[in-house]
Amino acid sequence: MTVTGKFLDRQLAEDARYGGRMDLDELPSLPGALDRHLRSCARFSAGRLRVNQEIRARFAQRAGVVRLLAYAYAGMPGYRDSWRPALTDGPVSVGSADFLLARWRDEERLARQAAEEVGLDFSWREVERQDGHGLVIDGAGRPLWDVAVYPEDGYIVSRHGPGRVLRELAARREMLAGLDLRAEADRTLLRLLAGTGALGGGCEGDVG
């Protein structure tokens, strides 16, 4: 297994552990834009994790796809700058994915608004002698709350900082822009990016 594969498998395993629960109603109140952003993440996170894992399994031999998945974790321990893709800014020509791009634009808007309030990337800091409780540190180095929270809540929030969500959305657009829908594998990748079994179905279940 390549270094990229080992890194990504480890990160996906962490997401599988911490991505299944995000009960924001149990947490202290948050700034408005951040609350909207995290609730959007909670809506799609479990489904998007499954999608990322399936993409990883199906396209392990396509280094470009695997490194785009790893790009979401840029800056985390083990990530290599050499994996950073040359993201394109051109239009996506896959007409059947217009609904998908519209949803991603909504997620991006929420993430950018949250980043303006609290910065890009979050981290988790356990507090000594607090029975595992800890602080979520925002992109400006400040705790999001004045009190320590349970790790199963705080760690989830730290993994959905706006920066990581923005990187993942950029990576998904890059995958979409490179599709050749004459190829069955690329049609499969489009269905996975849509988070549904077939295009035209519901969008629920897709995420981070």
CYANA upper distance limits for C-alpha pairs under 8 A (distance plus 0.5 A):
  1 MET  CA      5 GLY  CA      6.50
  1 MET  CA      6 LYS  CA      7.05
  2 THR  CA      6 LYS  CA      6.77
  3 VAL  CA      7 PHE  CA      6.63
  4 THR  CA      8 LEU  CA      6.58
  4 THR  CA     66 VAL  CA      8.14
  4 THR  CA     67 ARG  CA      7.55
  4 THR  CA     70 ALA  CA      7.96
  5 GLY  CA      9 ASP  CA      6.44
  5 GLY  CA     60 ALA  CA      8.35
  5 GLY  CA     66 VAL  CA      8.02
  6 LYS  CA     10 ARG  CA      6.72
  7 PHE  CA     11 GLN  CA      6.87
  7 PHE  CA     70 ALA  CA      8.32
  7 PHE  CA     78 GLY  CA      6.94
  7 PHE  CA     79 TYR  CA      7.68
  8 LEU  CA     12 LEU  CA      6.52
  8 LEU  CA     69 LEU  CA      8.16
  8 LEU  CA     70 ALA  CA      6.31
  9 ASP  CA     13 ALA  CA      6.53
 10 ARG  CA     14 GLU  CA      6.85
 11 GLN  CA     15 ASP  CA      6.79
 11 GLN  CA     73 TYR  CA      8.40
 12 LEU  CA     16 ALA  CA      6.60
 12 LEU  CA     49 LEU  CA      7.94
 12 LEU  CA     52 ASN  CA      8.48
 12 LEU  CA     53 GLN  CA      7.54
 13 ALA  CA     17 ARG  CA      6.80
 14 GLU  CA     18 TYR  CA      6.67
 14 GLU  CA     19 GLY  CA      8.45
 15 ASP  CA     19 GLY  CA      5.47
 15 ASP  CA     49 LEU  CA      7.52
 15 ASP  CA    208 GLY  CA      8.26
 16 ALA  CA     20 GLY  CA      7.35
 16 ALA  CA     49 LEU  CA      7.48
 18 TYR  CA    152 GLU  CA      7.27
 18 TYR  CA    155 TYR  CA      7.69
 18 TYR  CA    156 ILE  CA      6.29
 19 GLY  CA     45 SER  CA      6.89
 19 GLY  CA     46 ALA  CA      6.47
 19 GLY  CA     49 LEU  CA      8.02
 19 GLY  CA    156 ILE  CA      6.94
 19 GLY  CA    208 GLY  CA      8.02
 20 GLY  CA     45 SER  CA      8.09
 20 GLY  CA     46 ALA  CA      6.17
 21 ARG  CA     42 ALA  CA      8.39
 21 ARG  CA    152 GLU  CA      8.35
 21 ARG  CA    153 ASP  CA      8.31
 21 ARG  CA    156 ILE  CA      8.22
 22 MET  CA     42 ALA  CA      6.37
 22 MET  CA    153 ASP  CA      6.98
 22 MET  CA    156 ILE  CA      7.10
 22 MET  CA    157 VAL  CA      8.24
 23 ASP  CA     27 LEU  CA      8.05
 23 ASP  CA    153 ASP  CA      7.92
 24 LEU  CA     39 ARG  CA      7.92
 24 LEU  CA    153 ASP  CA      8.47
 27 LEU  CA    149 VAL  CA      8.14
 27 LEU  CA    153 ASP  CA      8.09
 28 PRO  CA    145 TRP  CA      7.61
 29 SER  CA     35 ASP  CA      8.47
 30 LEU  CA     34 LEU  CA      6.97
 30 LEU  CA     35 ASP  CA      6.04
 30 LEU  CA    144 LEU  CA      8.12
 30 LEU  CA    145 TRP  CA      8.49
 31 PRO  CA     35 ASP  CA      6.57
 31 PRO  CA    117 GLU  CA      8.00
 32 GLY  CA     36 ARG  CA      6.82
 33 ALA  CA     37 HIS  CA      6.65
 33 ALA  CA    110 LEU  CA      7.27
 33 ALA  CA    113 GLN  CA      6.22
 33 ALA  CA    114 ALA  CA      5.26
 33 ALA  CA    117 GLU  CA      7.66
 34 LEU  CA     38 LEU  CA      6.60
 34 LEU  CA    110 LEU  CA      8.38
 34 LEU  CA    111 ALA  CA      8.25
 34 LEU  CA    113 GLN  CA      8.03
 34 LEU  CA    114 ALA  CA      5.01
 34 LEU  CA    115 ALA  CA      8.31
 34 LEU  CA    117 GLU  CA      7.80
 34 LEU  CA    118 VAL  CA      8.05
 35 ASP  CA     39 ARG  CA      6.62
 36 ARG  CA     40 SER  CA      6.75
 36 ARG  CA    110 LEU  CA      7.23
 37 HIS  CA     41 CYS  CA      6.87
 37 HIS  CA    107 GLU  CA      7.93
 37 HIS  CA    110 LEU  CA      5.56
 37 HIS  CA    111 ALA  CA      6.12
 37 HIS  CA    114 ALA  CA      6.86
 37 HIS  CA    162 PRO  CA      8.21
 38 LEU  CA     42 ALA  CA      6.58
 38 LEU  CA    157 VAL  CA      7.83
 38 LEU  CA    160 HIS  CA      7.53
 39 ARG  CA     43 ARG  CA      6.72
 40 SER  CA     44 PHE  CA      7.17
 40 SER  CA    107 GLU  CA      7.50
 41 CYS  CA     45 SER  CA      5.93
 41 CYS  CA    160 HIS  CA      7.48
 41 CYS  CA    207 VAL  CA      7.42
 41 CYS  CA    208 GLY  CA      7.10
 42 ALA  CA     46 ALA  CA      8.15
 43 ARG  CA    205 GLY  CA      8.19
 43 ARG  CA    207 VAL  CA      8.43
 44 PHE  CA     48 ARG  CA      6.44
 44 PHE  CA    204 GLU  CA      7.77
 44 PHE  CA    205 GLY  CA      6.18
 44 PHE  CA    206 ASP  CA      5.47
 44 PHE  CA    207 VAL  CA      4.76
 44 PHE  CA    208 GLY  CA      7.45
 45 SER  CA     49 LEU  CA      6.59
 45 SER  CA    205 GLY  CA      8.47
 45 SER  CA    206 ASP  CA      7.50
 45 SER  CA    207 VAL  CA      4.72
 45 SER  CA    208 GLY  CA      4.86
 46 ALA  CA     50 ARG  CA      7.06
 46 ALA  CA    205 GLY  CA      7.63
 46 ALA  CA    206 ASP  CA      7.96
 46 ALA  CA    207 VAL  CA      6.98
 46 ALA  CA    208 GLY  CA      7.62
 47 GLY  CA     51 VAL  CA      6.80
 47 GLY  CA    195 GLY  CA      7.63
 47 GLY  CA    204 GLU  CA      8.44
 47 GLY  CA    205 GLY  CA      4.75
 47 GLY  CA    206 ASP  CA      4.87
 47 GLY  CA    207 VAL  CA      5.99
 48 ARG  CA     52 ASN  CA      6.54
 48 ARG  CA    195 GLY  CA      7.63
 48 ARG  CA    205 GLY  CA      7.31
 48 ARG  CA    206 ASP  CA      4.86
 48 ARG  CA    207 VAL  CA      3.45
 48 ARG  CA    208 GLY  CA      5.96
 49 LEU  CA     53 GLN  CA      6.70
 49 LEU  CA    206 ASP  CA      8.44
 49 LEU  CA    207 VAL  CA      6.48
 49 LEU  CA    208 GLY  CA      6.26
 50 ARG  CA     54 GLU  CA      6.72
 51 VAL  CA     55 ILE  CA      6.60
 51 VAL  CA    192 LEU  CA      6.43
 51 VAL  CA    193 LEU  CA      7.62
 51 VAL  CA    195 GLY  CA      6.96
 51 VAL  CA    206 ASP  CA      7.50
 51 VAL  CA    207 VAL  CA      8.08
 52 ASN  CA     56 ARG  CA      6.53
 52 ASN  CA     69 LEU  CA      7.84
 53 GLN  CA     57 ALA  CA      6.69
 54 GLU  CA     58 ARG  CA      6.49
 54 GLU  CA    192 LEU  CA      8.38
 55 ILE  CA     59 PHE  CA      6.23
 55 ILE  CA     60 ALA  CA      8.31
 55 ILE  CA    189 LEU  CA      7.65
 55 ILE  CA    192 LEU  CA      7.66
 56 ARG  CA     60 ALA  CA      5.99
 56 ARG  CA     66 VAL  CA      6.80
 56 ARG  CA     69 LEU  CA      8.41
 59 PHE  CA     65 VAL  CA      7.32
 59 PHE  CA     66 VAL  CA      7.60
 60 ALA  CA     65 VAL  CA      8.37
 60 ALA  CA     66 VAL  CA      6.86
 62 ARG  CA     66 VAL  CA      7.00
 63 ALA  CA     67 ARG  CA      6.49
 64 GLY  CA     68 LEU  CA      6.69
 65 VAL  CA     69 LEU  CA      6.98
 65 VAL  CA    175 MET  CA      7.34
 66 VAL  CA     70 ALA  CA      6.87
 67 ARG  CA     71 TYR  CA      6.56
 67 ARG  CA     83 TRP  CA      6.30
 67 ARG  CA     84 ARG  CA      7.80
 67 ARG  CA     85 PRO  CA      7.86
 68 LEU  CA     72 ALA  CA      7.80
 68 LEU  CA     83 TRP  CA      8.49
 68 LEU  CA     84 ARG  CA      8.13
 68 LEU  CA     85 PRO  CA      7.18
 68 LEU  CA    168 GLU  CA      8.49
 68 LEU  CA    171 ALA  CA      5.73
 68 LEU  CA    172 ARG  CA      8.15
 68 LEU  CA    174 GLU  CA      8.36
 68 LEU  CA    175 MET  CA      8.09
 69 LEU  CA    168 GLU  CA      7.63
 69 LEU  CA    171 ALA  CA      7.26
 70 ALA  CA     74 ALA  CA      7.58
 70 ALA  CA     79 TYR  CA      8.22
 70 ALA  CA     83 TRP  CA      8.11
 71 TYR  CA     83 TRP  CA      7.53
 71 TYR  CA     84 ARG  CA      6.50
 71 TYR  CA     85 PRO  CA      7.93
 71 TYR  CA    167 ARG  CA      7.10
 71 TYR  CA    168 GLU  CA      7.50
 71 TYR  CA    171 ALA  CA      7.44
 72 ALA  CA    164 ARG  CA      5.89
 72 ALA  CA    165 VAL  CA      7.65
 72 ALA  CA    166 LEU  CA      8.48
 72 ALA  CA    167 ARG  CA      5.41
 72 ALA  CA    168 GLU  CA      5.15
 72 ALA  CA    171 ALA  CA      7.81
 73 TYR  CA     79 TYR  CA      7.45
 73 TYR  CA    164 ARG  CA      7.01
 73 TYR  CA    167 ARG  CA      8.49
 74 ALA  CA     79 TYR  CA      6.32
 74 ALA  CA     80 ARG  CA      8.09
 74 ALA  CA     81 ASP  CA      7.99
 74 ALA  CA     84 ARG  CA      8.17
 74 ALA  CA    164 ARG  CA      8.35
 75 GLY  CA     79 TYR  CA      6.67
 79 TYR  CA     83 TRP  CA      8.25
 80 ARG  CA     84 ARG  CA      8.09
 87 LEU  CA    170 ALA  CA      7.95
 87 LEU  CA    171 ALA  CA      8.09
 87 LEU  CA    174 GLU  CA      6.86
 88 THR  CA    174 GLU  CA      7.21
 91 PRO  CA    177 ALA  CA      7.95
 92 VAL  CA    173 ARG  CA      8.10
 92 VAL  CA    176 LEU  CA      7.33
 92 VAL  CA    177 ALA  CA      5.35
 93 SER  CA    177 ALA  CA      7.25
 94 VAL  CA     98 ASP  CA      8.02
 94 VAL  CA    176 LEU  CA      7.86
 94 VAL  CA    177 ALA  CA      7.85
 94 VAL  CA    179 LEU  CA      8.27
 96 SER  CA    199 LEU  CA      8.37
 97 ALA  CA    101 LEU  CA      6.85
 97 ALA  CA    194 ALA  CA      8.36
 98 ASP  CA    102 ALA  CA      6.74
 99 PHE  CA    103 ARG  CA      6.87
100 LEU  CA    104 TRP  CA      6.76
100 LEU  CA    194 ALA  CA      6.78
101 LEU  CA    105 ARG  CA      6.60
101 LEU  CA    173 ARG  CA      8.41
102 ALA  CA    106 ASP  CA      6.98
103 ARG  CA    107 GLU  CA      6.92
104 TRP  CA    108 GLU  CA      6.51
104 TRP  CA    169 LEU  CA      7.18
105 ARG  CA    109 ARG  CA      6.57
106 ASP  CA    110 LEU  CA      6.88
107 GLU  CA    111 ALA  CA      6.68
108 GLU  CA    112 ARG  CA      6.58
108 GLU  CA    165 VAL  CA      8.17
108 GLU  CA    166 LEU  CA      6.66
108 GLU  CA    169 LEU  CA      7.73
109 ARG  CA    113 GLN  CA      6.72
110 LEU  CA    114 ALA  CA      6.71
111 ALA  CA    115 ALA  CA      6.60
111 ALA  CA    162 PRO  CA      5.27
111 ALA  CA    163 GLY  CA      8.08
111 ALA  CA    165 VAL  CA      7.39
111 ALA  CA    166 LEU  CA      7.20
112 ARG  CA    116 GLU  CA      6.83
112 ARG  CA    162 PRO  CA      7.26
112 ARG  CA    166 LEU  CA      8.32
113 GLN  CA    117 GLU  CA      7.28
114 ALA  CA    118 VAL  CA      6.68
114 ALA  CA    119 GLY  CA      7.83
114 ALA  CA    162 PRO  CA      6.98
115 ALA  CA    119 GLY  CA      4.83
115 ALA  CA    120 LEU  CA      5.57
115 ALA  CA    139 GLY  CA      8.45
115 ALA  CA    162 PRO  CA      6.18
115 ALA  CA    163 GLY  CA      7.85
118 VAL  CA    138 ASP  CA      6.30
118 VAL  CA    139 GLY  CA      6.40
118 VAL  CA    140 ALA  CA      7.05
119 GLY  CA    138 ASP  CA      6.76
119 GLY  CA    139 GLY  CA      4.47
119 GLY  CA    140 ALA  CA      6.15
119 GLY  CA    162 PRO  CA      8.03
119 GLY  CA    163 GLY  CA      8.46
120 LEU  CA    138 ASP  CA      7.94
120 LEU  CA    139 GLY  CA      5.43
120 LEU  CA    161 GLY  CA      6.50
120 LEU  CA    162 PRO  CA      5.58
120 LEU  CA    163 GLY  CA      4.81
120 LEU  CA    164 ARG  CA      8.10
121 ASP  CA    138 ASP  CA      7.03
121 ASP  CA    139 GLY  CA      5.39
121 ASP  CA    158 SER  CA      8.24
121 ASP  CA    161 GLY  CA      5.39
121 ASP  CA    162 PRO  CA      6.83
121 ASP  CA    163 GLY  CA      5.63
121 ASP  CA    164 ARG  CA      7.14
122 PHE  CA    136 VAL  CA      7.27
122 PHE  CA    137 ILE  CA      5.98
122 PHE  CA    138 ASP  CA      5.11
122 PHE  CA    139 GLY  CA      5.92
122 PHE  CA    157 VAL  CA      8.43
122 PHE  CA    158 SER  CA      5.34
122 PHE  CA    159 ARG  CA      7.47
122 PHE  CA    160 HIS  CA      8.14
122 PHE  CA    161 GLY  CA      5.70
123 SER  CA    136 VAL  CA      6.35
123 SER  CA    137 ILE  CA      5.64
123 SER  CA    138 ASP  CA      7.26
123 SER  CA    155 TYR  CA      8.37
123 SER  CA    158 SER  CA      5.65
123 SER  CA    159 ARG  CA      8.00
124 TRP  CA    134 GLY  CA      7.51
124 TRP  CA    135 LEU  CA      6.45
124 TRP  CA    136 VAL  CA      5.34
124 TRP  CA    137 ILE  CA      6.66
124 TRP  CA    154 GLY  CA      7.35
124 TRP  CA    155 TYR  CA      6.38
124 TRP  CA    158 SER  CA      6.41
125 ARG  CA    134 GLY  CA      5.93
125 ARG  CA    135 LEU  CA      5.71
125 ARG  CA    136 VAL  CA      6.91
125 ARG  CA    137 ILE  CA      7.69
126 GLU  CA    132 GLY  CA      6.69
126 GLU  CA    133 HIS  CA      6.40
126 GLU  CA    134 GLY  CA      4.46
126 GLU  CA    135 LEU  CA      6.81
126 GLU  CA    151 PRO  CA      8.35
127 VAL  CA    132 GLY  CA      7.36
127 VAL  CA    133 HIS  CA      6.47
127 VAL  CA    134 GLY  CA      5.20
127 VAL  CA    135 LEU  CA      7.54
127 VAL  CA    148 ALA  CA      7.98
128 GLU  CA    132 GLY  CA      8.05
130 GLN  CA    134 GLY  CA      7.94
132 GLY  CA    150 TYR  CA      7.53
132 GLY  CA    151 PRO  CA      7.06
133 HIS  CA    148 ALA  CA      6.03
133 HIS  CA    149 VAL  CA      5.75
133 HIS  CA    150 TYR  CA      5.35
133 HIS  CA    151 PRO  CA      6.22
134 GLY  CA    148 ALA  CA      5.21
134 GLY  CA    149 VAL  CA      6.04
134 GLY  CA    150 TYR  CA      7.19
134 GLY  CA    151 PRO  CA      6.92
134 GLY  CA    154 GLY  CA      7.70
135 LEU  CA    143 PRO  CA      6.48
135 LEU  CA    144 LEU  CA      7.92
135 LEU  CA    145 TRP  CA      7.83
135 LEU  CA    147 VAL  CA      7.84
135 LEU  CA    148 ALA  CA      5.67
135 LEU  CA    149 VAL  CA      6.96
135 LEU  CA    154 GLY  CA      7.30
136 VAL  CA    143 PRO  CA      6.00
136 VAL  CA    144 LEU  CA      6.29
136 VAL  CA    145 TRP  CA      7.97
136 VAL  CA    154 GLY  CA      6.26
136 VAL  CA    155 TYR  CA      7.80
136 VAL  CA    157 VAL  CA      7.85
136 VAL  CA    158 SER  CA      6.51
137 ILE  CA    141 GLY  CA      6.05
137 ILE  CA    142 ARG  CA      5.77
137 ILE  CA    143 PRO  CA      4.92
137 ILE  CA    144 LEU  CA      6.56
137 ILE  CA    158 SER  CA      8.04
138 ASP  CA    142 ARG  CA      5.91
138 ASP  CA    143 PRO  CA      6.57
138 ASP  CA    144 LEU  CA      6.60
138 ASP  CA    158 SER  CA      8.50
138 ASP  CA    161 GLY  CA      8.39
149 VAL  CA    153 ASP  CA      7.29
149 VAL  CA    154 GLY  CA      6.48
150 TYR  CA    154 GLY  CA      6.56
151 PRO  CA    155 TYR  CA      5.86
151 PRO  CA    156 ILE  CA      8.45
152 GLU  CA    156 ILE  CA      6.90
153 ASP  CA    157 VAL  CA      7.00
154 GLY  CA    158 SER  CA      6.68
155 TYR  CA    159 ARG  CA      6.78
156 ILE  CA    160 HIS  CA      7.17
157 VAL  CA    161 GLY  CA      7.39
159 ARG  CA    164 ARG  CA      8.15
160 HIS  CA    164 ARG  CA      6.96
160 HIS  CA    165 VAL  CA      6.97
160 HIS  CA    208 GLY  CA      7.48
161 GLY  CA    165 VAL  CA      7.15
162 PRO  CA    166 LEU  CA      6.59
163 GLY  CA    167 ARG  CA      6.71
164 ARG  CA    168 GLU  CA      6.70
165 VAL  CA    169 LEU  CA      6.69
165 VAL  CA    208 GLY  CA      7.58
166 LEU  CA    170 ALA  CA      6.68
167 ARG  CA    171 ALA  CA      6.66
168 GLU  CA    172 ARG  CA      6.66
169 LEU  CA    173 ARG  CA      6.74
170 ALA  CA    174 GLU  CA      6.78
171 ALA  CA    175 MET  CA      6.79
172 ARG  CA    176 LEU  CA      6.64
172 ARG  CA    193 LEU  CA      7.81
173 ARG  CA    177 ALA  CA      6.55
174 GLU  CA    178 GLY  CA      6.89
175 MET  CA    179 LEU  CA      7.14
176 LEU  CA    190 LEU  CA      7.50
179 LEU  CA    186 ASP  CA      6.09
179 LEU  CA    187 ARG  CA      8.28
179 LEU  CA    190 LEU  CA      8.21
180 ASP  CA    186 ASP  CA      6.42
180 ASP  CA    187 ARG  CA      8.20
181 LEU  CA    186 ASP  CA      6.18
181 LEU  CA    187 ARG  CA      5.84
182 ARG  CA    186 ASP  CA      8.17
182 ARG  CA    187 ARG  CA      8.13
183 ALA  CA    187 ARG  CA      6.93
184 GLU  CA    188 THR  CA      6.69
185 ALA  CA    189 LEU  CA      6.76
186 ASP  CA    190 LEU  CA      6.68
187 ARG  CA    191 ARG  CA      6.85
188 THR  CA    192 LEU  CA      6.76
189 LEU  CA    193 LEU  CA      6.63
190 LEU  CA    194 ALA  CA      6.68
191 ARG  CA    195 GLY  CA      6.83
191 ARG  CA    196 THR  CA      6.50
191 ARG  CA    197 GLY  CA      6.74
191 ARG  CA    198 ALA  CA      6.37
191 ARG  CA    199 LEU  CA      6.71
192 LEU  CA    196 THR  CA      6.92
192 LEU  CA    197 GLY  CA      7.92
193 LEU  CA    206 ASP  CA      8.20
194 ALA  CA    199 LEU  CA      7.65
194 ALA  CA    203 CYS  CA      7.24
194 ALA  CA    206 ASP  CA      7.39
195 GLY  CA    203 CYS  CA      6.96
195 GLY  CA    204 GLU  CA      7.74
195 GLY  CA    205 GLY  CA      6.55
195 GLY  CA    206 ASP  CA      5.00
196 THR  CA    201 GLY  CA      7.04
196 THR  CA    202 GLY  CA      7.37
196 THR  CA    203 CYS  CA      6.93
196 THR  CA    204 GLU  CA      8.17
196 THR  CA    205 GLY  CA      7.93
196 THR  CA    206 ASP  CA      8.10
197 GLY  CA    201 GLY  CA      8.05
